[in-house]
């Protein structure tokens, strides 16, 4: 008799818990650092929103406040997400998602990416968002210590020569340069070239110090004002395991 009376209760609990379990499988924790492509893009505050939240809880959701910095360190912001898409606005209220003037940018994190640098690239004139966000997986696996992560965002093939070793990059290609050749002082002489007007043109030269235990983000891009390919670097700290360093904001 007792079992018979409990059956409806058990059924009700199962109906309640199953949707919660399904949501829990979709939810994950992302650790994010926002990096300004150029110093004038460094702004604070920025608010991160989860657009995939169910309507029943979206109205009461609290956006995560985080800065766009012009440098990289170990400080990150933790986002608990139900999907992989993130929208950034200038205000914490949910209604800012529908106000074009408040929109900064949006990104969908690639599958498997839990810890990321989001590089805030400028957008073309007339674009409704202020940033185009490039997600960089900064896990130990994808971006280990002692490496240069080089992204060719230009439409031209690019060549980088470190000492006597050549690295070629197709348009849109990303490569990790590990164990680069070095000279005295543990640094590499660097020359960079872009294939423009049917010839390899030098676009830069200098010295790349070996990252040691740290990492370096290198970005090749076309300057819209000159049409020339340029190189920009951002020094990063040693990689860590997501969740291990609790310096989140």
N, C-alpha and C positions, 0 to 999 in steps of 0.2 A: 504493500500500500504506500509506504514512504517513497519507494523508488518511483512508483507511478506518479506521485505528486511532484517529485523533483524533476521529472523528465521535461516539463515545459520550461522550468527555470534553466536547466542545462542547455536546452535548445536556444533560449533567448540569449544566454551568455555567449554561446557559440556564434550566433548571428552578429553579436556586438563585437566580439574579439576578432573574427575573421577579417573584416575590413581594416581593423587596426593593424593586424599582422601584415596584410598586403601593403598598407602604407609604409610600415616599418621597413619592408624589403626595398621600397623605392627610395627611402630617405637615406642620406649620407652626409658626412661632415667634410666640408672642403676648407682648406687653409689657403688663404688668398693674400697676395701682396700686389698692390697696384703701383705700377711704375710709370712715371711721366716720360714720354719720348723726348720732350724738350722742357727746360726748366719752367717756362711760363704755364705749363699744364699742371704743375704741382698745386693742388687745391685741397682744402680741408674745410668743412667735412663733405664727404660723399656718402650716400646711403645705398646699401645693397638690398634689393628686394627679390623675393622668390615668387615669380609669377605663376608657378604651378600649384600654389597653395589652394586647397578646396575653398569654395566661397564661404562655407560655414565658419572658417577660422581666419580667412584673409583679412576681414575688416579689423580684427583685433591684433593682427600680426605686427610685430615691431621690427622695423628695418635695422640693419646693422650699420652703425656708423664707422667709417674707415677713411683714411687719407689716401690721396694720390701723392706719392713721394717722388723726389728727383733722384733718389739713391736707394740702394737695397741694403737691408740688414735682416736680422733674424725676426723682427717683429712682423706678425701676420695677423689677419682677422679671420675668425672662425665663422663659417656659415653653415647652418643646418638646412639642407635643401631637400625638397621632395622631388625635384627634377634636376636637370643639369644646366638649365638656363638661368642666367642672372641678369637683372636689369639694374642699372645704376642711375640714380637721380640726385637732384640737389636738395631734396626734402625727405623727411622720414614718413610722411603720411602716404597711405596707399593710393590716394587720388593723384599723387604726383606721377604715377605710371601713365596716366591719361593726359597729362599736360605736356605738350611738346616743348615748351620753354624750359621744363625741368629735366628733360632727358639728357643724360650724359653719354650713355652707351649701353650695349648689351652684348652678352657672350654666351655661348653654349660650350661648357667644358667637354672636351673629348672623353669618350668612354675610358674608364680606368684611371683618369687623372683625378687625384684627390688633393694634391698640393700644387699650386700654380702661381707663376708670376703673370699678371695681366698687364701687358705693355699697351699703354694708351697712345695710339697713333692718331695723328690729325686726320680729319675727314675732308672730303672735297667740299668746296663752297656749295651751299644750298642743302647739304645733308641735314636731316632732322636731328641727328645725334652729334654730340661734340667730339666723341672719341670713336675710333675703330679699335676694338680690343683684340689683341693677339695673345692667345693662351700659350704659355710656355710651361711645360711639365718640368718642375724643378725637383722631382724626386731623385734619390740617389741612383736609381736604375737609369733614369733618362738623362740625368745631368750630374755625372759623378765629379768628385773633387779633381782639381788639376786640369780642367778642360776648358776650352773655348767653345761656346755654342754659337755658331755662325749661321745667320738667316739671311738669305738673299731675297729681299722683298722687292727688288728692282725687276724690270722686264728684260734686262740684259744679262747674258752670261758674265760671270765675274771670276777672277782668278786671284788667289792670295798666295804669295810666296813667302815662306818663313825660312830664313837662311837659304838652303839649297833645295827645299822641299816645296812642291807645288800642290795646291788644293784648288780644284775647279768646282764651280757652283752654277748649276742651271738656274734659270729664273724660278723663284719660289722654293728653291732647294734649301734644306737645313742639314748641316753637318756638325758633328762633334770633332774637334781637333784635340787629341790627347797625346801626351808625351811629345810635344813639339821639339824640333831641333833647337838647341840653344848655343850661344857663344859664351865667352867669359862674362861673369856676372849673372848667369842663369837667365838670360834674356835672348829674344829672337829678333833679328833684323827682319822687318816686314815691308813688302811691296804689294800694292793692290792694283789690279787692272780690271777694266770693264770693256767688253766688246761692243764698241759703238762706231757707227759709220764704217763698218766692215774692217775695223782694225782694233787691235788691243791698245787701249789708251790707259796710261798710268793715272790712277785717281788718288793715290796716297802712298805714303811711305813713313816709316818710323820704327819704333822699338816696342815690342810686346814683351813685358816681363812675364816670366813663367808664373802661372797662377798659384803654384805651391799647393796648399790644401784648399784654396779658394776656387772660385769659378769666375768666368767672364762671359757676359752676353755681348755678342758682336752683331750689329744689324747693318746690312747694306741696303740703301734706299735711294730713290731718285729724288733729288731736290726739285720741287715743282717750280721754283723761281729760275733755276739755271738749266734744268734738264740733265744735270750731271749726277752720276752715281757717287754717293758718299758713304762713309763708314762711321758708325757711332758705337761706342763701347760703354758698358755698365758693369762695374765690378760687383760681384756677388760673394756671399759668405759660404763656408763649407755646407754641404747638404746635411739634412737631418731627416730622421724618420718622422712622418706626420704624426702629430699627437704627442711627441716626446718633449718638445720645447714649449712650455706654456707661457709664452710671452705675447699671447694674443691680446688684441684690444677689442 
